[in-house]
């Protein structure tokens, strides 16, 4: 693996860890006494630091080390979680991101910003030291002189169900200083009581190091092996203090704990040899220098869940190392940057470019399959027909599976908004709670990536314009804390995303007045309240009394509308003045392959996204207004306007005696699209148009039909708005 590949892997893993750090800090702010959350923060920082040093990101490693030390103080009881600590850590997180991506507009990633944050860190620590000098944690600074430690290690659960070696752990201990390992075989039973599936050995390590006690703790903190660990400073004779006693294990019976012989010369897999030595020897500690040992010390059991009643520990990320002087036990979450595979159960990290290439290939396969089906349908060969049907089923399954791989839970986008709400509400002096629902709802990766900015704009508007100040809320009979609900759910082939706030809502009269002032609406125009609400999406519209760093320039909602349009989505607004606003975004599940309704007008073919189609009805020529001004049909008592594709695109030729109207649902209203013929459903592989045709109103792309000809994909929302703006409806 090249250095560039290794650095790319580190960067990808670091971004994941920073996202995890963001979410964990928000949880920690709400639960400051939860040591599990403290340990999660510490592990994320520790992994970023260690991996950064490994892959040459020394600036990240050096900066992260100081922040990691602060959280080491927190987990050892030397410092409490405070709002200042959370804010400083958020700033440190942003600075690390700046070191990864380059200096941002706030200066994160610059040396000056890093020094300022480290000054804040020192002020936090010095403030604690001034208030309570005894709280200073000397383990954060490496000892000047080597200190001798005795470390006793024993599997917590002696039953062997998987072979694991302690060698990596001993290698890490040797890296801290002079290290000697001894095997403790005092619990090895006689032959008659020997269980070949039980591990009876323990280990004792003599370590001379300047690294400090916290560095030793860290080694066991990240191990995945379920161990009981006892660490104590050795006395002058190299013995444990009398108070350092092994906790009794429930895993061995008294009979199994009978006197046994040395295991220094005896593998666990040879019980017969063990029994010969057992007859003459009592309990001993067998000397076996780790430096002279060529074989792994022993085979260990895999990490099972801690036994009921076992003492909790902070020594391992899996609860696997029971360090005697540690009060808590963190949960399992240890990240790694050693390869391009990120193992989470049976998951596999794959490059986005490779995935996009796979989707493109599947799209080409779908096109070829359609062409084959077209040719086979023109022949009467039952064998070819059967093969074509099998190919169609297989290509459909492959298409669905491939698109499923691209699906990501929308919660990955939701999580970053908690930080946004926290920071902006604090800046504006508001108390706002963000509640998210439907995080497991899946959406295409491409859609999800392009959805981020529109959601940020909508949330910023809810925070700034929607949620009122605490005093205003109390005066209106509301609770002081505002609420923003962000939720997602599947609806057929679409995903619905709603942003609901319980703020002051929108006043249609105020919106009309502002639109008239800005020249966006004629002063004598008569529009409904619902139409007035949609005026906020016009370019340059804003109801803000003054321009701030958050809003007031009239660009946010216009950007939102265009972004949602580009995703072939729709946006709806419902608001009740004084009670709140709900904004609903409708998005297609994917932008790669969709189900469409193929229609024909003259010699041209078009595809309408099937998710927008409600029904098809006939339009007789005698029902058409010859002047072209009245284009409305009475559909079961409802007046539905329609658009003629023939007239809009100036398609030559005469319309048939009976045309078809495809009824679509757009932003809460029904619109008809008049075509010559409805061909039927069509599996549509979306191809982007060239630069010349990219801005054609009403067209979003093209697809290749089974006979090799092209069909244009209609952008129905844009088509409707374009026609309305030109008074063609």
N, C-alpha and C positions, 0 to 999 in steps of 0.2 A: 504494500500500500504506500503510495507516494505521500510526501509531506502535505501537499495541497489537499489530498483526499482526507488525511487524518485531521487536518484543521477544519475542513468542511464538516466532518463528523462531529468534532467537538462543538462547533458553532451550532449545529442543529440540536444537539443534546442540551447545550447551554440555554438555547431559547426555550426548550421544553421546561427546563428547571426554573428559569426565570418566570415563566407563566405559572408554574406550580407555586413558586415563591410568592407571587402576587396574591393568589387565592388563599394561601395559607396565612399570610400576614393579615388579611381581612378577617379570617376566622379567629386568629389570635387576638385581634383587637377586641372582638366580642367576648372571647374567653381567655383573658390574660393569665389565668392560673392553670391552663391546660398544658401540662408538660409534654404531652404527646405532640402538640402543635409546635412547641418550642424545639423539640427534637427534629421535627420535619424541616423547620427553617434551618437548623444547624446542619442537617444532612445535605440539603440543597446547596448551602454555601460551601460546605466542606468538599463536596463533589466538584463544584465549579472551580474551587481553588486548586484541588489536586490535579484535575484534568487539564486546567489551564496551564499549570506548570509543566505537565507532561507533553503538551502539544505546542509549547513555545509561546503561550500567551502570558508572559511574565507580569505584564502590567495588571492583567485581571487577577492573577494569583496573588500578587502583593497587596492589591487593594482589598480583595475579598477576605484575606487573612485577618485584617483588623476587624471587619464586621463579624466574621466567624468567632473571633475571640470574645466579642461582646455577648454573643448568644451562648458561648460556653460558660460565661459568668452567670447567665440567666439559668441555665440548666443545672448549675452547681449551687444555686441559691445566693450568688453574690450580687445579683441585680434583678430588679423586678421589671416586668413588662409594663411600659407606660405608653401614653399617646406619643410622647416625644421620641421614644425608641422606635415605635412603629413608623412614624413619619420619616425619621432618619434612615431606617432600613428601606423604606420605599424609595427614598432618594438614592440610596446606594444601589438598589436594584436597577433604577433607571440609568445610573452611571455605568454599571456593568453592561447594560444593553447598548449604551453609547460607545463603550470600548469595543463592542462586537461589530456594531453597524456603522460607526463613524459618529463624529460629533453632531448632536441634534441642535435644534433651534434654541433650546434652553441651556446649551453648553455641556450637557451630559456627554462624557467621553473625553473631555479636555482635562489636562493636568490641574488647572485651576479649580475646576469643579470637584475633582477627586480630593484635592487638599482641603477644600472647604468642608466636604462631608466628613473627612477624617478628623477635622477640628471639632465638628459637632459630636462625633463619636467620643473623642477624648473629653469633651465637656461633660458628656453623660457619665462617663466612668469616673472622672474627677469629682463630679458632684456627689456621687455615691460614696467615694472614698472620703470626701470632706465630712459628710454626714455620719459615716460609720467606718473609720479606718480598718476595723476588723473585717469588713466585708470585701476588702481587696483580695482578689484571687491570685495567689502567687503562682499557680500552675499555668497562668497565661504567659508567663515569661519563663523561658528555658532556664534551668538551673545552671549556675556557673560551674560548680563542681559536680562530678558524677555522683548519682545517688543509687544505692543498691535496693532492688525490689525483689521480693519473692512473689511469684504468681502461681497459684494452684488452679489447674484446669481439669474439669471432669465432665463427661457427657451427662446432661440432666436426665435423659431417658436412655437407659443402658441397652434397650432392645435394638438390635441391628436390623434395619430393613433396607439400607442403602449404603454403599461404600463411599466414604468421603475421607479425605486426608487432612490432617492438621498442618502439613508441611507449609502451605502458603502463610498460615498464621505465624509459624515459627520463623519463617523467612522475614516477615515484617518486623517481628520482635528483634531479630538479629540486626536489622537495619537501624534500630534505635541505639545500639551499643553492644557491649560485650555480653554474650548470652550463652547460658548453659542449660540444657534440658535434661531432666531426669524422669524416668518412668516410675510411677507409684503402683506397684502390684500387690499392695497389702490386702486388697479385697478379692484376690483370686482364690476361688474355693478348691476343695479337693476334687478328685476326678469323679467321685460319685455324685457330686452336686453341680458339676460343670454343665452349663447350658451353652451350646455352640452359637446360639442366636443372641447371647448377651455379652456386652463389652464390660469387662471388670476393671480396666486400667484407668488411671488418672495420670496427670503430668504435673511436674513442678519445674518452674523456670526461675533461674537466678539471672537477673538482668541488671547491669550497671549502665546507667544512661544519664545524659544531661537534658533529655527531651522533656522531662516533667511528667507528672502523673496523668495529666489530661491526654497527652499523646498516647499513653498506653491504653487509656480508656477508649480512645477513638478506634484502635485496632479491633477491639471486641464489639464496639458499637456498630460496626459495619459488617460483622461476620454473619454468615447465613447458617452457622452450625449451632445447635441448641446446647449451650454449655452452662455449667455453673463455674463462675470465675471468682477467685478470691485474691485481691491484690493488697500487699502490705509492705511497708518499708522494712528491709531486713536489718537485724541488729548486727553488732560487730562480729559475732561468731557466725553470721550467715544463717540464723534460724528465724522462724516466725516468732512473733511475740506470743506469750502464753494465751492472750485473749483471742488470737486468731485461730478459730476452730472451724473445721469443716461442718457445714450444716448436714444433718443426717438426710440421706436420700431415701425416698419411698420406693425407689426402683429395685433395691436389692433386699433380700431377706437376711435375717441374722445368720442363717446357715450359709448363704452365699458369701457373707462377709467373713467367713472363717479364715484363719491364718493361711498364707500361701507363700509360694516361693517367688524368687526374682523372676521378672518377666523381661529382663534386659536381653537375655539370649534366647527368648522364646516368643515366636509369633503367635498371635491369637488363634491362628488356624491349626495349631498343633497341640491339642489338649493332652495327648498322650505324653509328650515330653514335659508338659507342665506338671502332670501328676507325679512323675518320677522325682522332680525337684521338691514337690510339696511335702513329701514324707519327712524330710529332715529339716525344713526351714520354717521359721516363724515369719511374722510380718516384717518386711524390710522395705527400704527405699533402694531400688536398684540403680546404681550409677550408670549413666549412659550419656556421654557427652554428645550434644547435638552436632558439634563440629566434626566429630569422628564418625558419625552415623551416616552410612550410605543409603540406607533404606528409610522410607517414611516411618514415623514413630508408630503409627497404628492406623487401623481403619475405624472410622467413626460412623455413628448412625446419622441418618438424615434428620433435618430439623422438624420434629413433630410439634404440635401445639403444646405450650407449657402445661405441666401437670396442675390440676386444681390445687390451690393453696400454695403454689410455689411463689417465692418472693419475687416481686417485680424487679426489673432492672433497667438501667439505661445503657447497658453494655453492648447491646446488639440491636440492629435495626429490625430483627425478627423476634425480639424478646429472647434471644438465644444465649446471651451471655449474662449470667447472674453475677454481677459485680457486687461484692459484699457491702461496699459503702455507698451504693447508689440507690436513691429512693424510688425511682420510677422506671417504667418500661415502655419505650417508644414503639409505635407500630412499624410494620414492615413496609419500607419504601426505600430501596437503594438503587440509585441510578448509576449508569456506567457509560463511558464513552470509548470503550475498547474496540468497537467495531461498528459496522454499518447496520448491524441487526440490533433492533431494540426488542428484547424478549419480554413480553408481557403476556404470560400464558402461552398461547400459540400464535402470537402476532408477529408480524415481520415488517420492518421498515423498508419501504420501496421508494425510489426516486420518483418525484412527481412527473418528471419528463418521461420516464419509462411508462408510467401509467397512462399519460396522455397519448403516447405512441400506441399503446395497446388499444385504447378506445378508438383511435383513428383506424387501426387495422380492422377492428370489429365493425366499424362503420362501413369500410370498404367491402367486408365480407357480406354485410346485410345487402349492400347494393348489388353485388354479384348474385347473391341468392335470389333477389327480386328479378334479376334479368333471366336467370335460369328458369324460374317459375313462369315467367312470361312466355318463354320459348316453349316450355313443356305444355303450357295450356293450349297452345296452337296445334298440338299433335294429339293423337289418340293412342299413345303408347302407355299401357297401364304400369309397366315396370318403371319407366321414366317418371311417371306421375307419383308413384310410391316413393321413389328416391327423392324427388323434389319436395315432397311433403316432409320426409324425414330431415332433409337439409333445412327446411324452414323451421321445424321444431328445434333442431340443434342450434341454429343461428339465433333463434329467439332466446333460448336458454343461455347461450354464451353472451348475448347482448345484455340480458338482465343481470347475469353474474358479474360481468365486467363493470356495468354501471353501478352495481351494488358495492364494488370495491371502492369506487370514487365517493361513496356516501360517507359523510362524517356527521357525528352528532352536533347539533347546533349549540349544545352547551359549551363547546370549545370556544365559540364566539361570545356567548353570554358571559362567561367568567370574567373577561377583561373589563366588562362594563361596571362591575362592582367598584373597581378602583376609580373609574370616571365619576360615578355618582358620589363616592366619598370625597374626592378632591373638590368637585364643583360645588357640592352642597356646603362644604366647609368654607369655600371662598365666598359664597353668597350669604353665609350666615343662616342657612336653612338646615333643618333636620329632616333627612329623607331616607327612607328605607326602600331598597330595591329587592323585590321578590321575583324569582324566576320559576317558571314551570315549563314542562315539556322539553327539558334539556336533552332527552334521549331522542327527540325527533331528528331524523336524518335528512341531509340535504347535500346535493352535489358539491364537491369540493370547490369547483369554479364559482358556483353561485354563492357559496358561503364566503369565499374570499372577497368577492365584489360587494357583498352585503354589509361589510363592516362599516364603511364610511356613512352610508345612509342611516344605519342604526345609531351611529354616534351623533349625527345631526338631530335625529328625532329625540334622542335622550337629552341632549343639551337643551333643546327647546322645551321639553317637558320640565326640566329642572329650572330653567330660567323664566319661562313664560307661564308654565302650567302650575307648578307648585307655588303657593303663596307663602309669605313669611309666617313664622309661628304665631305672632301676635294677631295677624289677620285671620289665621285659621281658627284661633280660639274665639275671636269675636264673631266668627261665622258659625260657631258651634261644632267645629271639627277638632280632632285631636291635634296637638302641636306638631307631631311628626307626620310628614307627608309620605305618601305611598306611591311607588311606581311599580306596576306589574308588567313584566316582560315574559310573554308566553308564546309557545309554538305548538302547532299540531298539524297532522296530516288531514287533508281533505281531498279525497280522490287522488288525482295525479298532481295535486298542488300542496304547498305548505303554506299555512296561514301563520303570520307572526303579528302579534298584537302588543301595542304599547299603551297601557292604560294608566292614567294618573288621576288622583282624587283632588286636583287643584281647582282653580277658579274657572276652568273651561274657557270657551271662546264665545264672544258676543258677536253674532252676525252683523248687527248694526254698526259696531265699531269697525269691523272688517270692511263693510261697504264704504264707510266714510273714508277710511285710509286709502282704499282703492281709488276712490274718486279724487282724493288729494294728490295721489301720485300719477294721475292720468291713466290708470289701468282700467277704469270703468267709467262709462258715461254717467253724468249726474242724474239723467232721467231714466237710466236702465232699471228694469224691474226683474229681479232675480230672486229665487227662493233662498231660504236660509241654508239649505244644503249646498246650493250652488255658490252661495257667498263663502262658505267654509273652504271650498276648493280654490278660491282666489289666493289663498296663502301660498299656492304653488307657482304663482306667476313670478317671473324674474323681477327682482327689485322690490318685492313686497315685504314689508316688515311692520309689525305693530309696536316694536320696542320704542320707548320714549327717548332712549339715548343709546349710542353705540358703545358697546363694552367689548372686553376680550372674549366674551362668550357668544354674543348675538347682537343683532341690530343693523347688520349691513344688508339684509335682504337677499342673501345668496344661499342660505342653508336649505330651505324647503324646495327651492327650484332645483338644486343639486340632487336632492332626494328623489324628486319626481323623475328627472332624467335618468338617474341611476337605476331606478326600478323599471323604467321603460326599457332600458338597455338589457335588462334581464328578462324581458317579456312578461313582466309582472304588472300588477295593478295595486293602487293604494286608495283606501277609503277612509273617511273621517266621520266620526260621530262625536258630538260634543253637546253638553248641557251646561249652559252658563251658570256658574257658581258651584258646579258639582264635579266637573272633570271632563276629560277627553279620552277617546279611544281611537287610535290609528291602527288600521289593519292593512297588512301587506300580503298580497297573494303572489306566490312565486312558483314557477314550474320546478319539479323535482330535479331536472337535469337540463343542460343546454346542449347536449351532444346528440341524442337520438330521442325523438318524441313520436307519439302517435298522432297522426293528422288525418283530416278529412280532405280528400282530393276532389277538387271541383274543376270544371272546364268553362271557359268563356271564349268563344270563337275557337281559334286554333291554339290558344294558350291554356296552360294548366297552372293551378294554384293549390296551395295546401293551407288549410286553416287548422291551427292547433286544436286537437279534439277536446282538450280540457275546457275550451271556451264555448263549444257547441252545445246547444240545448235541444234543438229540434230542427227539422226541415219542413217547409210548407210550399205549396204551389202558388205561383203568381200568374194569373191569366192576363193577356194583353188588354182585354176590355176593362180591367181594373186599374190600368196604369194611366196616370194623368198625362195627357199629351204634352202639356206645357213643361212638364218636368219639375214643377214647383211643389206639388203635393206628393210626397213619397212616404205615405203612411198606410199601414194595413191594420185592419181590425182583427186581432188575434184573440178569439174567444172573449170579446169584450174589452180587451186591452189594446190601446193604440200604440203600435210599435213602428218607429221610423226605420227606413231601410236605405242602403247605399247600393247603387248600381256599379259593379266593377267595370262593366262595359263602358259606361260613361266616364268614370273616374280615370281609367287608364287609356281612354280614347281607342278602344279596340274596334277595328273595322268589322263590318258585316251586320247582318240583320239578326235581331234576337229571335229565338224560337217562339212559337205561339204560346207555349206554357214554360215560363222560367221557374227556377227554384230559388227560394229564399232560405238561407241558412241563418237561423236565429241564434245569436250569441249573447252571452251575459258579460257586460263590461262595466266594472266599477258600480255595481248595484243597479244598472239599467240594462234593458234589452234592446239590441240593435240587430236589424236584419241585413244580410249581405246577399245581393241578387246575383245569381250565376246562371249560366245556360243549363248545365247538367251537374249532378252530384255523382261522382265516380264511385266513391266508397272510402273506407279506411285505408290508410297508407302508413307503413312504418317509415318514418322520415328521418334520414340522416342529414343533419343540418350542415350545410357548407356556407362559409362566409362569402359575401360578394366582394368583387374588386372595388378599388377605391372610387372608380367612376360611378358605381351604382350604390355605394354604401349609404348615401344620404337620400335615396329615393323614398319619399313619404309613403308609408304603408307596406314596405317590403323589408323584412328582417334577414332574409337569407334565401338559399336555394337548396334543392335536393335533386338527386338523380333518380329518375323513374326506372322501371324494369326494362323498358325498351331503349334506355340510354339517353332519352331526352330529358330536359330540365323542367322542373316545376318550381315556381316562386313561392316562398313561404310568406304569408301575409302577417304583418304586424298590426293586428286588429285594433288595439288601443290607439296607436298613433294614426292609423287610417281614419278612425272615427273622429279624433280631435282635429285632424287636418280638414276633413270634410266640413265639420261644424264651423271651423274658423273661416271657411270660405262661403258659408251660408249655402252649402249644396244640399243640406238635408231639410 
